[in-house]
Amino acid sequence: MRRLLTAALVSCVVLLGIPAGAAAQPAIEAEPRVNAQPTLSWKPCTGEGLKRAQCSFLTVPRDWGSADSGTYRIAVARIRAEVAPSRGVLIFNPGGPGGGGVEALDFVRERLPKQVKDVYDVVAFDPRGVGASQPELTGCRTPQPEFPPTGPIDWQAETATFLDAMSAALQKCLAADEVDAEFVGSWQVIRDIDALRRALGVEKIAFWGMSYGTTLGRAYAQQFPQRLRALILDGTITPTPAIGDYAREHIWDDATAIQTMLGAFGAKSKRSYRVVMNFLEDNVLSTDGDDELTRWDVISFLTGSAAYQRRWPDANIIINQLYDAVRQSRAITREQYERVRSEVVTGRGRGGANPAYHFINCSDMHDRPSAEVIAGAAQQAAKVGGTALGLPSISEGTQCAGLPALGRSVPPLAGTLRLPNPPVIVNSIGDNRTPWLGARATANAFTGSSMVTYAGTQHVTYGGPSPCVDAAVTPYLLSGTMPARSVACPLIYP
């Protein structure tokens, strides 16, 4: 599932998307019964970077589906509007899953234009099992793929071996957290968000969902459509997520992101990438010591760097330095080795040792793709972009290996939904974290929505490199002014 930057493909996607009103409105569950009005007792925060913030805890049911299930405490923080009185509350989720909002509050707020900070109380929370919120989950030890450094790959055999290893590790993790694992999924969290809304004393909130936070925003809109004054879905996940689809998305998205990033620097950088990756098919790059860089290391560094435009210049320098080492038949430096290794990531995020990453996704999505399905996606990705680009499909496809369907899944948005205030969907055309086609499907699923597309790879774009994106989103937050139905923002070159 990927988006080549051509008018033909964009036109096809729009035509093939779900037209407004094509399906019945999705069923909305009844709001949970609440015995008491939730409350917040604010105190000055003590964390680094939170000196201007107030902190509190929100008490919520352990299970919103059972009145006598016990309770959890959810960590909350806010920074008040700079011009009193505030005109509203903006709640955000920074993604993950497994990312905490409280520690990110100051950083995220600083990305907002001053006129937004002037009028909004910006509110953050740590979702269940994350940061300072309960439950406190026991850390997981999950394996990293250890594939042959060079030569051809038997994708079926390697995937089956890794799937078994991941399954054993995640079953052990589940055993350590069995009491709480099924109660941290998004079905529970969106109800926590509405309890937070009520505790804040507001009828409606603005919600900014980033990456996984777009799943929370979309699900909240399905359950509580009347409670949103504005909804920004930024770096947007498909409205019908499935683990098998996550694996298949990587057939195209990482190759597209890398080519978009290096293409911004010109033909020399693209040639350097091609030469280095071809070399690594049959060789490794060594330091003067015993350390080696393989194709898996370099591709993980590049796929991680491509997702965030501030990392582009560094990635460009590194790939050209590796090219020089290959052409001159010399060892790489210790600094180059450390720089590549420091950015090695797998899958959609850095959640490998974070139990919340696995338990949330494995609550939200109940499919468990087989080794054959995952290996098929990896093999196709390798054909598209080179052997090493098969790795992300395996990382994505095995994230719930060996785990049962945990908790309640959030219902997909398979039809269309009409909100009193339609959402704004933001995505980069070359985003390899949340592919553009999934964002387009989300925009099609909300009647009257606006789709803002940035012609880069930046994952989560509002407040980032594009003034065009900011100009489309900010008036929507301030006054509800919808951007055009489709807004195309050009790449800002580094």
RACORVEN-V130524 format. One record per pair of residues at least 12 apart in sequence whose ideal C-beta (glycine too) atoms are under 7 Angstrom apart, sorted by sequence separation. I is the first residue (numbers start at 1). J is the second residue. If there is no record, write none. Layout:
# RACORVEN-V130524
I&J, I&J
This chain:
# RACORVEN-V130524
42&54, 43&55, 59&71, 60&72, 378&390, 381&393, 427&439, 454&466, 43&56, 109&122, 207&220, 302&315, 42&56, 59&73, 60&74, 94&108, 217&231, 280&294, 281&295, 425&439, 41&56, 218&233, 258&273, 280&295, 321&336, 378&393, 454&469, 472&487, 40&56, 57&73, 58&74, 92&108, 217&233, 377&393, 378&394, 57&74, 105&122, 145&162, 425&442, 436&453, 452&469, 40&58, 57&75, 58&76, 277&295, 280&298, 318&336, 425&443, 57&76, 105&124, 214&233, 374&393, 38&58, 56&76, 104&124, 214&234, 374&394, 377&397, 452&472, 469&489, 38&59, 55&76, 207&228, 214&235, 218&239, 318&339, 452&473, 468&489, 55&77, 102&124, 143&165, 205&227, 214&236, 215&237, 276&298, 318&340, 468&490, 54&77, 101&124, 102&125, 143&166, 193&216, 204&227, 205&228, 206&229, 209&232, 214&237, 374&397, 423&446, 466&489, 53&77, 54&78, 101&125, 102&126, 142&166, 204&228, 205&229, 206&230, 207&231, 208&232, 209&233, 210&234, 211&235, 374&398, 422&446, 425&449, 429&453, 53&78, 77&102, 101&126, 204&229, 209&234, 210&235, 212&237, 422&447, 424&449, 425&450, 429&454, 432&457, 434&459, 53&79, 79&105, 100&126, 143&169, 190&216, 208&234, 215&241, 422&448, 423&449, 424&450, 425&451, 426&452, 427&453, 428&454, 429&455, 430&456, 431&457, 433&459, 466&492, 50&77, 52&79, 75&102, 142&169, 189&216, 193&220, 419&446, 422&449, 425&452, 430&457, 465&492, 77&105, 103&131, 141&169, 142&170, 369&397, 417&445, 424&452, 428&456, 431&459, 102&131, 140&169, 186&215, 190&219, 416&445, 417&446, 418&447, 428&457, 79&109, 90&120, 100&130, 102&132, 186&216, 190&220, 194&224, 197&227, 417&447, 428&458, 89&120, 100&131, 416&447, 428&459, 452&483, 32&64, 45&77, 87&119, 88&120, 89&121, 90&122, 91&123, 92&124, 98&130, 368&400, 413&445, 450&482, 86&119, 87&120, 90&123, 140&173, 186&219, 190&223, 194&227, 428&461, 450&483, 86&120, 89&123, 450&484, 453&487, 455&489, 82&117, 83&118, 86&121, 426&461, 450&485, 451&486, 452&487, 453&488, 454&489, 455&490, 456&491, 40&76, 82&118, 83&119, 426&462, 453&489, 455&491, 81&118, 285&322, 450&487, 452&489, 81&119, 138&176, 305&343, 361&399, 362&400, 81&120, 138&177, 293&332, 301&340, 304&343, 361&400, 366&405, 81&121, 137&177, 285&325, 80&121, 304&345, 358&399, 362&403, 298&340, 301&343, 358&400, 78&121, 79&122, 137&180, 276&319, 288&331, 297&340, 301&344, 363&406, 366&409, 426&469, 78&122, 258&302, 287&331, 293&337, 297&341, 300&344, 362&406, 363&407, 365&409, 78&123, 135&180, 258&303, 261&306, 286&331, 287&332, 300&345, 346&391, 347&392, 358&403, 364&409, 257&303, 273&319, 276&322, 287&333, 291&337, 300&346, 346&392, 363&409, 364&410, 76&123, 77&124, 269&316, 272&319, 276&323, 279&326, 285&332, 287&334, 293&340, 297&344, 359&406, 426&473, 258&306, 264&312, 272&320, 275&323, 347&395, 348&396, 76&125, 254&303, 257&306, 346&395, 347&396, 424&473, 75&125, 257&307, 269&319, 276&326, 287&337, 74&125, 75&126, 129&180, 261&312, 265&316, 269&320, 272&323, 275&326, 53&105, 74&126, 347&399, 424&476, 74&128, 261&315, 262&316, 50&105, 128&183, 129&184, 47&103, 50&106, 72&128, 75&131, 128&184, 49&106, 75&132, 262&319, 75&133, 74&133, 421&480, 424&483, 73&133, 128&188, 422&482, 72&133, 73&134, 128&189, 72&134, 127&189, 72&135, 128&192, 125&196, 123&200, 348&433, 120&206, 299&388, 303&392, 299&389, 300&391, 295&387, 296&388, 299&391, 295&388, 296&391, 91&193, 91&196, 281&387, 277&386, 89&200, 277&388, 89&202, 91&205, 95&210, 97&212, 89&205, 90&206, 91&207, 92&208, 93&209, 94&210, 95&211, 96&212, 89&206, 93&210, 95&212, 74&192, 88&206, 90&208, 92&210, 95&213, 94&213, 63&183, 76&196, 93&213, 62&183, 92&213, 243&365, 247&369, 93&216, 241&364, 242&365, 244&367, 64&188, 241&365, 243&367, 242&367, 243&368, 244&369, 307&432, 243&369, 251&377, 306&432, 307&433, 64&191, 247&374, 250&377, 244&373, 248&377, 251&380, 255&384, 303&432, 247&377, 251&381, 255&385, 150&281, 151&282, 250&381, 254&385, 60&192, 150&282, 252&384, 150&283, 251&384, 150&284, 255&389, 60&195, 149&284, 254&389, 58&195, 58&196, 254&392, 58&199, 88&229, 250&392, 251&393, 250&393, 149&294, 247&393, 250&396, 309&456, 309&457, 147&296, 215&364, 247&396, 309&458, 246&396, 247&397, 307&457, 308&458, 246&397, 306&457, 308&459, 307&459, 244&397, 243&397, 243&399, 309&465, 38&195, 243&400, 32&191, 40&199, 38&198, 39&199, 37&198, 38&199, 260&430, 184&356, 240&412, 239&412, 240&413, 257&430, 186&360, 239&413, 240&414, 256&430, 184&359, 185&360, 257&432, 184&360, 187&363, 177&355, 181&359, 185&363, 186&364, 254&432, 184&363, 185&364, 253&432, 182&363, 313&494, 173&355, 253&435, 312&494, 173&358, 309&494, 249&435, 170&358, 231&419, 222&411, 236&425, 233&423, 219&410, 222&413, 228&419, 230&421, 232&423, 236&427, 225&417, 229&421, 231&423, 232&424, 233&425, 234&426, 235&427, 228&421, 233&426, 28&222, 29&223, 225&419, 226&420, 232&426, 28&223, 215&410, 218&413, 222&417, 225&420, 26&222, 221&417, 235&431, 260&456, 261&457, 237&434, 260&457, 221&419, 235&433, 236&434, 235&434, 238&438, 257&457, 237&438, 144&346, 221&423, 236&438, 239&441, 236&439, 238&441, 239&442, 238&442, 236&442, 239&445, 163&371, 233&442, 142&352, 142&353, 160&371, 163&374, 141&353, 159&371, 140&353, 139&353, 140&355, 156&371, 159&374, 139&355, 156&372, 159&375, 138&355, 137&355, 140&358, 137&356, 156&375, 159&378, 155&375, 187&407, 185&406, 187&408, 185&407, 187&409, 211&433, 155&378, 185&408, 187&410, 211&434, 155&379, 182&406, 183&407, 186&410, 218&442, 235&459, 181&406, 182&407, 235&460, 129&355, 130&356, 234&460, 129&356, 234&461, 264&491, 234&462, 174&403, 264&493, 129&359, 232&462, 264&494, 170&401, 171&402, 162&394, 166&398, 170&402, 170&403, 153&387, 167&401, 168&402, 155&390, 159&394, 163&398, 166&401, 167&402, 162&398, 166&402, 153&390, 163&401, 232&473, 145&391, 230&476, 1&248, 230&477, 1&249, 211&459, 145&394, 211&460, 2&252, 210&460, 230&480, 1&252, 2&253, 4&256, 3&256, 96&349, 98&351, 2&256, 96&351, 98&354, 98&356, 97&356, 98&357, 97&357, 96&357, 98&360, 97&360, 97&361, 206&477, 65&408, 112&463, 111&463, 113&470, 116&474, 115&474, 119&478, 113&474, 116&477, 116&478, 115&478, 26&411, 26&413, 26&415, 25&415, 24&415, 26&417, 23&415, 25&417, 23&416, 25&418, 22&416, 21&416, 20&416, 18&416, 17&440, 5&429, 13&437, 17&441, 3&429, 18&444, 21&447, 13&440, 17&444, 18&445, 20&447, 3&435, 2&435, 3&436, 1&435, 3&437, 1&437, 1&438, 5&455
